[in-house]
Amino acid sequence: QGFARFKLSVRHMADQLKAHFGDGSKWGVEIGYIDEPEALGTAGGLSLLDPVPEEPIIVANADLITDLDYRKVIDAHKASSAALTMCTREAAFQVPYGVVYSETQRVIRVEEKPTQSVTISAGMYVLSPQVLNAMAHAEVIDMPDFIQRLIGQEAHISALPISDRWVDVGRRETYQRLLDYLDEKSGEGET
């Protein structure tokens, strides 16, 4: 998508990640690393950025696979004048039980195994550089807590609904389903 500079926040298996990605030259990009002295959470590693960027930055969880056009996300972030833009998705969950709706002790409705929809964070964000001042150097903080802090400071946080392909491979069963899907797709082209 035209991005040329990346920073990977590393701690667990940092040597293996650095050995695999190197400086990015084999992909024609520049890759640097943020070495976390301890696990700083999903936002805390950003407090170690040096120098602090002058332009908005994209932050994405490493366990996501997506077709998202990040240029459009940056454009939406700039257009909204937000301090932070978070990509969101709709997620539906089937409740495995009958749900009882009542007023005090009087049952007014029962719905068997309903599907409920919620808006979730997609684990992808655009941050304006000034928001990095809202955390201390090497602070341990997860992104939801950091966003809540910014909301408490009355920062403009924007939600950007996305519908692009998005797979969270951070759970073993989801990762295995993706591998199975890719195996099926690669087999379709064979004769």
C-alpha positions in Angstrom: 0.0 0.0 0.0 3.0 2.3 -0.3 4.1 2.3 3.3 7.9 2.2 3.7 8.7 2.5 7.5 7.6 0.0 10.1 8.3 -0.4 13.8 7.7 -3.8 15.4 7.3 -3.8 19.2 9.0 -6.9 20.4 9.7 -8.8 23.6 8.7 -12.5 23.4 10.8 -14.3 20.8 12.3 -10.9 19.8 15.5 -12.5 18.5 13.5 -14.8 16.2 11.4 -11.9 14.9 14.4 -9.7 14.2 16.2 -12.6 12.4 13.1 -13.2 10.2 12.3 -9.6 9.4 15.8 -8.0 9.6 16.0 -4.4 8.6 13.2 -4.9 5.9 15.6 -4.5 3.0 14.5 -7.8 1.4 11.0 -6.3 1.1 12.2 -2.8 0.1 11.1 -1.2 3.3 12.7 0.0 6.6 11.9 -2.0 9.7 13.0 -0.9 13.1 12.2 -2.4 16.5 10.9 -1.2 19.8 12.5 -3.5 22.4 10.2 -3.7 25.4 12.2 -4.3 28.6 9.1 -5.9 30.1 5.7 -6.6 28.6 4.2 -3.1 28.3 0.8 -4.0 27.0 -0.8 -3.3 23.6 -0.2 0.5 23.9 2.7 0.8 26.3 5.4 0.0 23.7 4.4 3.2 21.9 5.8 5.2 24.8 9.3 4.0 23.7 9.1 5.5 20.2 12.1 7.7 19.6 11.8 10.0 18.0 8.1 10.6 18.3 6.6 10.7 14.8 5.4 13.9 13.3 2.6 12.4 11.3 -0.3 10.0 12.4 0.8 6.4 12.9 -0.9 3.2 12.2 -1.0 0.7 15.1 -2.1 -2.9 14.4 -2.1 -6.0 16.5 0.3 -8.5 15.0 -2.1 -11.4 15.1 -4.5 -10.0 12.5 -4.8 -10.7 8.8 -6.7 -8.1 6.8 -7.3 -6.7 3.4 -7.9 -3.2 4.9 -6.7 -0.3 2.9 -4.8 1.6 5.6 -4.5 4.7 3.3 -8.3 5.1 3.6 -8.1 4.7 7.4 -5.5 7.5 7.6 -7.6 9.7 5.3 -10.7 9.1 7.5 -8.6 9.9 10.6 -7.4 13.2 9.2 -10.8 14.2 7.9 -12.4 13.6 11.3 -9.6 15.6 13.1 -9.6 12.8 15.7 -6.8 12.2 18.2 -7.3 8.5 17.7 -9.3 6.5 15.2 -10.1 2.9 16.0 -11.3 0.4 13.4 -14.4 -1.4 14.5 -16.4 -4.4 13.3 -19.8 -6.0 14.1 -19.6 -9.4 15.8 -22.5 -11.7 16.3 -22.7 -14.2 19.1 -25.3 -16.9 19.6 -26.3 -17.2 23.3 -26.4 -21.0 23.9 -29.4 -20.7 26.3 -32.9 -19.3 26.3 -32.8 -15.7 27.3 -35.4 -14.5 29.8 -36.6 -10.9 29.8 -38.4 -9.9 32.9 -39.7 -6.9 34.8 -38.9 -7.6 38.4 -40.2 -11.2 38.8 -42.7 -11.1 35.9 -41.4 -12.8 32.7 -42.4 -10.8 29.7 -40.6 -12.7 27.0 -38.4 -15.7 26.4 -36.1 -15.9 23.4 -34.4 -19.3 22.6 -30.7 -19.1 21.8 -30.8 -15.5 20.3 -28.0 -14.0 18.3 -26.7 -10.8 19.7 -24.6 -8.3 17.8 -22.0 -6.0 19.3 -19.4 -3.5 18.0 -15.8 -4.7 18.7 -12.4 -3.2 18.3 -10.7 -4.6 15.2 -7.2 -4.1 16.8 -6.2 -1.5 14.2 -5.8 2.2 15.1 -4.5 5.5 13.8 -3.0 7.8 16.4 -2.1 11.4 16.1 1.4 11.9 17.5 0.3 14.2 20.4 -1.7 11.4 22.1 1.6 9.7 22.9 2.1 12.5 25.5 -0.8 10.9 27.5 1.4 8.1 28.7 4.6 7.9 30.7 7.8 6.5 29.3 7.8 2.7 29.5 4.3 2.7 31.0 2.5 -0.6 31.2 -0.9 0.0 29.5 -3.2 -1.8 27.1 -4.9 -0.1 24.2 -8.4 -0.2 25.7 -7.2 1.4 28.9 -5.2 4.0 26.9 -8.3 4.9 24.8 -10.4 5.2 28.0 -7.8 7.6 29.4 -8.0 9.7 26.3 -11.8 9.7 26.5 -11.4 10.9 30.1 -9.2 13.7 28.9 -12.0 14.6 26.4 -9.9 13.7 23.3 -11.8 13.1 20.1 -11.8 9.3 19.5 -13.3 8.2 16.2 -14.8 4.8 15.4 -14.4 3.7 11.8 -16.5 0.7 10.9 -14.8 -1.7 8.5 -16.1 -4.6 6.4 -12.8 -5.7 4.8 -11.6 -9.3 5.3 -10.4 -9.5 8.9 -9.1 -12.6 10.7 -7.8 -12.7 14.2 -5.3 -15.5 14.2 -4.4 -15.0 17.9 -6.5 -18.0 18.9 -5.2 -21.5 17.9 -8.6 -22.6 16.5 -9.0 -19.5 14.3 -5.4 -19.9 13.1 -6.0 -23.6 12.2 -9.2 -22.7 10.3 -7.2 -20.1 8.3 -4.5 -22.7 7.5 -7.2 -25.2 6.4 -8.8 -22.6 4.2 -5.5 -21.7 2.6 -4.7 -25.3 2.0 -8.1 -25.7 0.3 -7.5 -22.6 -1.8 -4.1 -23.8 -2.9 -5.5 -27.2 -3.9 -8.2 -25.6 -6.1 -5.6 -24.5 -8.7 -4.1 -28.0 -9.1 -5.1 -30.3 -11.8 
